[in-house]
């Protein structure tokens, strides 16, 4: 999509569709509407009066443009109450706007800067919401649908209706595009079938990202290297599959070598059948999404290649399949991890924590990071607790937790903290090994984190369980049904 920012003096030159945000408290349309030709101003005011349009959040009113005008459609989008206004509201309103215009078969649009002032953060959010709401994944459809949705907006102007300055807004719009495009990369990786998005495929994507920036290096460890490293937990999960495991490591160097890196660890189970502890058949196709943590890390590094942040960041992705076979890991087996600690396998479907344990331990030993953030579609338990409305955060550091929660509020990828108390740790005690990989009934999201905690040492650490937020069964504002790319916007907000 072509994006540009224009000053208020360009209002009279708008083509295609015009999107106008209206607050609920506004008795009349915003004063800057008067800069349009009188006929358009009158059309808008009459339509608002006749339809009793109130500007409640998300409420739309689509009008036909005037004859002999370049403006074919005018869309009013409700912004809700001014006291409730936020970046996330801007993101959602922009997403709703694009959805409302799909039937108009228009390729060009201009969207006024929402709010009451020229706020770059709002401009960034609008761009994110508008781009993300148009996401589709149809590369495997042999016949593309010939309907109204097949014509979508390909050019968008952001109109600064509050003044002539555009430089700060241009920077914000560029940032919004980078973030949205990076989240879309993550969505694309999630959407690919497991037969395509294998560990080898993810490794190739990592190489592609690294090749785009001199600040990024990539290392790919194969099965033989994992054996030399004695990553018994990671290798144990991979035993049932013929697809070779890959340990993908991305290093972004944007600061002094003396500065400790931030470690991002993403679970990369490219298909999870449950292994010998086989999952039920219903909805098993969704287990291609079990690499969503890996997709988020790759999305972040895609953005880093353009953002040039003043940080050192390392991304670690343990990638493998979890399948049943005659050589697969079995309940009752004991694996020895990279750290030397042992884990008793009670259920082979609790495999994500096993690959993460080795990846986290490796990060701690080799990189001595200032902090570790892991992302994983780890438990069904968190879906029961939080549905798709929030990602669970479980951490050993209150300051890190607060900063991530704040970033979640700003980015629209909200977090909710769960406690990590000793009774949860007690649940994973084993009679035969240092720990067991599940903790029985109850508290599954936290007992999974309790296992990971044993491998972080004294490093500040946050575990993000994205099982409920990685994909949606129905569309929401700027997130169409399917993969969400969750974690990308959150982490980029935090890292920035």
N, C-alpha and C positions, 0 to 999 in steps of 0.2 A: 504494500500500500504506500502510495506517495503521501508524505506528510509535510505540511508547511504551517508557519505561524504568520498571521497578518494582523496589522493594526486596525484600530476602529475606523480609520479613514477608508478602509477597503470594504466596509459593510455594503455599500451600494453596488459592489461588483460581484456579489455572491452568485454562484451558478449551482444548478442541481437542487439539492435539498439543503434547507437551512434548519438547524437544530437550535432551539432556544430553551434555556433553563429558567424555570419560574418558581420562586419560593411560595410557600403556602400563604404567608402573611401578606403578599403583595396584592393590594386591591386592584391595581392596574398593572399592565405590563411594565417591565423596567424602562426607566426614562430614556436609555440609549436607543430604544426602539425607534424614537423619533428621527434618528439619523437615516432611516430607510425612506424611500419615496413615500409620499402621503398616502397613495393608494394601498401600499402594503401595510403601513401603520394602521390605517383604518380597517383593513381586512382583519388584521390580528385582533385589534381591540373589539370589533364587532363579534368575531368568533368567540372570544373569551366571554363576552357579555351574554351572547345567545346560548352558549353551551354551559354557562355557569361554571366555567373551568376554575378550579380552586388551587391547583398546583400541589396537591397531595403527592407524597413521594411515589415516584414510578408511574404516576398517571399521565397518559399521553393523549394528545389531540393532534391528529394529522389533517392538515389543510391543503387544498389544492392551490397552487400558485396562480398569480394573475396572468391573463392573456398577454402575450408580447413581452413577458418577463423571462429572464434567464432562471429565475427561481421556480422550479417545477412543483416542489412540495415544501411545506413548512411544518415542522414538528415541534410542538410544545411538550416539554418533559418536566414533570413535577419534581422539585428538589426537596419537598417537605419543609419542615420548620427550620428556621435559621439557627435556632439554638441546638439543633441536632446535626448540623452540617459537619461533614468530615470528609477526609480523603476517600474513605471507603464508600460513602454515599455518592461522591463524584464518580468513582469507578463503576458503581452499580448503575447510576443514571445513564452514563455513557453507554454501558452495555445494553441497557434496555432500549436506548435510542436506536442503536444499530439494528436490534431485533425488530423494532417497530417499523423500520424503513425497508425491511427485506422485500415486502410485497410491492414496493414502489418502483422496482426495477431501475434504480438510479445508480450511476457510477461515481458521481461527484457529490460531495457534501461539505458543508461548512458548519462547524459546531462552535457556538459562542462559549467563551470561557465561563464556566459556571461559578456561582458564588457572588460575593459583593465587592471583590477587589481582584487585582491581577496577582494571584497567588501561584507561583511556579509549582508548588506541591500539588495543587488541584489540577493544573494542566497535565502534569505527569500522570496523575491518577486517571484523568479522562482518557488519555491516550492508551493506557494499559487496558482499561475496561472496554474501550471501543475495539481494539485489536483482538483481545482475548475472546470477546463475544462472537466474533466471526469465525472461530476455529472449526474446521472440519477435517476429517480423516477419511478419504474415500479412494485412496490409491489402488485398492484391490477391487473396486467396483468396475466391471467391464463396461457398463452403460451408465454414464453420468445422467442424473435426472434432469429432464428438460422442464423446469418449472420456474416459478418466480424466484426461488432461492438460488438459482443458477447464475443470476445477475446480482452482484454485490458491489458495494462501494469500494473503489480502487484508489480514490484520491480524497484526502480529508484536509481541510483548512481549520486550524484553531484560531478563532477570532478574539483578539484582545479588545473587548468592547469597552474597556476602562481607560484606554490611553493608546499612545503611539509607540511606547517602548516594547520591543519584542525580544531583545537579546536574552534576558533571563528565562523567558518562556521557551525560546528555541532550545536552550540547554536542557530544560526540563522535559520538553517533548522528545528530544533525542534520547534522554535517559529512559523515559517511559517506553520508548520503542525498543531499546536494548533489553529492558527487563521483560517486556511482553514477548519479544521474539525468543528470548532464552527460555521462558516458561513454555512456549509453544514447542521448542525443541524437546523439552522434557516430555510434553504431552505426546509428541510423535513417537518418541522412544517407548513410552508406555503403551501406546496403541498398537505397535507392531506385534504380530503373533509371535509366540515363543519359538516357532520354527525359523523365524527370521532374526529376532532379537536375542541371539544366543550370547554366551559370554564372549565369544570371538567377535561378534558384531559390536558389542559394547566397547571392546578393546579398540576396534577400528574407529569407532566414533571418538574415542579419547585421543587417538593419534591425529585425527582430523582437526580436533579442537586445538591440540598442541601446535600443529603446523601453522596455525593462523596467528600465533603470537610468539615473539622472541622471549617473552617472560614466562612461558609455560613449557615445562618438560614433562615427558611421560615415560613411565616404566611399566612394562607388562611382564608379570611373573607367570610362568607356565607351571604345569603339574610337577615337573622335575624340580623346579626351583622351590615350590611349596614343600616338597618332600625334604629338600635340604634344610629348609627353615623349620622343619618339624611342626608344621601347622596341621596337627592331627584333627582338630575340630572341623576346619574348613575342608580338608581332604575327605573326612568322614562323610560329610554331606554329599560330596561330589561322587562318591563311590557307585551310586546306583545308575549314573548317567553315562552315556557314551560321548556326550559333549565335554570337551576338556575344560576344566576350570581355568579362570584367569583372575589374577590379582592385579587390578589396575590402580596405578598410583600416578596422580597428577600433581605437579609442583608449580605453584605460581610464586614468582619472586618479584615483589614490588617494593621491598624495603631492604634495609641493611641486613646482611647475613647474620648479624648478631641478634636480630629480633627473632624471638621464637615464633614459629608458625601457628596459625589456627588450623586444627585438623577437622576436616569434614569427612565423615564416614557414612557411606550409603550402602544399604543392603541391596545386593544384586542377584537375587534368586530369579532367574529369567523364566522359570516355570516351576511352580510348587504343587506337586500332586499330593504332598504329605509324606511321600516315601512309603515304607512298609506300613506305617500308621496312616493308611490311605484316606484321603478326604472323601466325603460324599460326592456323588457325581453332579448333583445340582449346583449350577453356577461355577463349576470347576474351571470353566474357560476364563473366568475373571482372575485366575491365579497367574496369568501372564503379567498382571500388575504387581507381582511381588518383587519386581526390580525398581519400584517407584523411588526408593531412596537413592539408588544409583542414578536414575534419570535426573533427580534433583541436583545431585552433585555435578553431573555433566552439564546441566543447564547453567549452574552457577559459573562453572569454568568457561562456558561459552561467553557469558557476560563479562567475565574478568578479562578476556582477550581484548575487549573494547574499552572497558572502564578504566583500566590502569590504576587500580587502587593502591594506596601506599601501605600494603600489608604483605606478609608472607603467608601463604595458604597452601595446605596440602590436602588433596582429596584422595581417599582410599576406598576402593570398591572391590569387595570380595564377590566375584560373580561365578555362579554355577547353577545347575538345575538340581532339583530334589525329586528323584524318581525312584520307584521300586524296581528291584531286579534281584537276581541271585547273589549279587555282590554288594547290595545296598546295606547301609547302616541298619542295625536291628535294635529294637527295645532290649535293654539289658546290657548293651555294649558300653564300653568305657573308652573315651577318647582322651588323649593327652594333648593339651593345647600348646601353642607357641610359647606361652609363659611358663609352661611346666605344670600348671594346674590341671587336674583331671575332672572330667564331667561324665556322670552316668546318664545314659540315654534312656529316658522313660517313654518318650513319645518322639518319633522321628519327624513329626509335623512341627515340632518346636526347633526348627533348623536355623532360622534366621539369627538367633542369638549365638549359635555356634560359630557361624562364619564371622559375625561381628566381633566375637570374643577374640579371635585370632587377629583380625584387622586392627582392633583397638589396641591390643597388647603390642603389636608391631609399631603402631604409631607412637605409643608411649616410649618404647625403647629406642627407636631409630631417630625420631624427630623431636622428642622432648617438647611437645607442643605447649603453648600457653593455655590452651583449652581444647576440649574435644566436643564436637556436636555430632551426634549420630542421628540418622533418619532411617526409619524402617517401617514397613507394613508388617508389624511384628505380631500383633495379637488380635483375635476376634473380641477379646474382652474389652478393648478400648472402644470398639464400635458399639457394644452394648451400653457402655457408660456415656459416650459423648456423641454417638451417631456420626453424621458427616459435618457437624457444626463446629468442631474444634479438634485440633491435634493435641494429644496429651504430651505434657512435658514433665519429665522426672529427672531431678538433678541433685548434685551434691554441693551446689554453689548458689547461694541466694542472689548474689549480684548478677551472675550470668543469667539466671532464671528471669529476673526482673527485666533485664535488657532485651532478652528474647521475647518476652511477653509484650513489652512496649513495641518492639518491631512488628510483632504479629498484629497488634491493633492498627498500626499505621499501614501495613501492607495488605490488610484484609485477610491474612492467614492466621486466624486467632489460635491462641494456645490456652490450655487450662492445666494448671499444676495438679499433679497427684502426689501423695506423700510416699516417701520411702522410709518406712519405720522398721525396727528390728523384727517384729513379728513376720513381716514379709520376707526378710532375709532368712528367718528360721524355716520358712516353708520350702526352701530349696536345699536344705541339708540332706546329705546322702549317707546311707549306711556303708557304701562301697567305694565312694570317690570323694573328691573335695566338695562336690556339689552335684545336684541333678538338674536336668534341663527343663523340668516343669515343677510347679509347686503345689499341685493338687487343685481342688476346686476353690474358686474365689480369688480375686485380686490378681488375675493372670497378667494384666498389663504391668503391674508393679513387680511381681515376682520375676518377670522376664528382665526388667530393668535391674533388679537385684543381682541377677547373674552377671549382667554387663558391668555393673559397678565393681565387681571383683577384679576387673582387668584394667581399670583406669588409674589405680594407685592414688596419688595425691593430686592428680591433675584436675582442675575444674572441668566438669563434664555435664552435658545435658543430653538426655535421650528424648527424641521426638518420635512418638508412635503415630504414624500417619495412616494406619490401616483404615480408618473411617473417612479420611479426607483425600485419599489418593485418587479416587474415582467416584463418579456420581451416577446414580441410577436414573436421575431425571435432571433436566436443565435448571440452572439457577443464574439469573442475571447475566454475568459475563463468563459463566462456566457452563458450556453445553454438556449434555449427557456424555459420560465417558471419562477419560483421564483429565486430571486438573493441573498437573505440573506442580503440585503443592510442594512447598519448601523453597522454591527458587526465589520468589518475591520476598518471602520472609528473610531468607539468609542474605540476600542482597541489601535489603533494608538494614539489617543488623550490621553487616560488614561495612556499609557505607557510613 
